[in-house]
Amino acid sequence: MTGQEKNKKSGGLLSNPAVQSILAALLCIVIGLLVGYIALLIINPGGATNAIITILKNYFTYPSKQAAMKYLGNTLVKAAPLLMCALSIQFCYQAGLFNIGAAGQYVAGAGAALFCALQLKLAWPVCLLAALIAGGVFGIIVGILKSYLNVNEVISGIMLNWIGLYTVNMLLSGVKETASPYTVQIASVNKSALLPSLGMEKLFTNNKYVTIAIPLAVIIAIVLKIVLSMTVFGYEIKATGIAKDAAKYSGMKEKKNIILTLFIGGALAGLGAAFLFLTGYEQWSVTQSSVPGMGFNGIAATFLGGLDPIGTIFASYFIQHITSGGSYLDKNIYPSQISDFISAIIIYLCGFVLFFKLYLNSYLSRRQERDKNKTVASTNKEEGGNK
């Protein structure tokens, strides 16, 4: 029996990696909310308690069940693309890659989906495919630069974020509204490009933005979990991330795996953008000068979810829940960005999750050693008494 197995046996539930990840995530959430509450106190002590409660309640601030369900639908609509961006970052991280370019891949997917929907008047399946390919191509570029030129994926990813933003702005400038910088509404020019709801909108007080994007995102997360845990490809991805040179010498094609991983990561982020914009919930502004935060918020959801696709589902919902909750604050007193501040604190704290697990395992080992010494001492005492 190995030391780790002995530790698991003696530590009980606390030695389970999944339980440790959950405890670490909860600790990050509690501390993040506490720091956010302190910030609210500094801004205006009188309403800080109500403000933090409002952020946590989100759609529950509405008195009627119908209104609450409708705005729950809105939260889920935005949680789906956030989950896809989180899965993009999480999947690439398994191969030892930090896909900060997920934001640019998300932008590329949005541009491709909206161009196909508004300019080419194509149906939603083709628009989804276009978004998937566009995001994947951006990922491939990062993968090729990483594999063959050893360009750090963070550098190339950040550069492509801005290249993607301004390219999409130019691409969609021909399909914007006359009197505003926003693209025309899909429902007014090409209803076939809108994602179908399959009757789900009835569960959310006829919220027309609730579509198949929500269950599809969850299904994709489950599929990724299966791929990473039960397939040879998933094993190779993780082996490449742990030791690229060792994977190479064992016969794995590490360059191919890196490129393929980043393609899949980019495709996931691009698909996430289509999951949002093809609902008609948002319109793209061709004058925006900053990359959408969805790709960066995916970092929080990824690490808060313990780098696990299933955990990422719940983490993505939580991040979007508090982000949406921030919009209900009194804007005359508190900035709605306070929820983004809390998310940023959680991201920062997630960097200490590993230390939390190491400390917990160290504590369990010490406890195991103490129990062992007590058992030995007790046994020796009994043997001495018998003599």
Buried (B, 14 or more C-beta within 10 A) or exposed (E): EEEEEBBBEBBEEBBEEEBBBBBBBEBBBEBBBEBBBEBBBEBEEEBBEEBBEBBBBBBBBBEEEEEBBBBBBBBBBBBBBBBBBBBBBBBBBBBBBBBBBBBBBBBBBBBBBBBBBBBEEBBBEBBBBBBBBBBBBBBBBBBBBBBEEEBEBBBBBBBBBBBBBEBBBEBBEEBBEEEEBBBBEBEEBBEEBBBEBEEBBEEBBEBBBBBBBBEBBBEBBEEBBEBBEEEEBBBBBBBBBEEBEEBBEEEBBBBEBBBBBBBBBBBBBBBBBBBBBBBBBBBBBBEBEEBBBBBBBBBBBBBBBBBBBBBBBBBBBBBBBBBBBBBBBEEEEBEBEBBBBBBBBBBBBBEBBEEBBEEBBEEBBEBBEEEEEEEEEEEEEEEEEEE
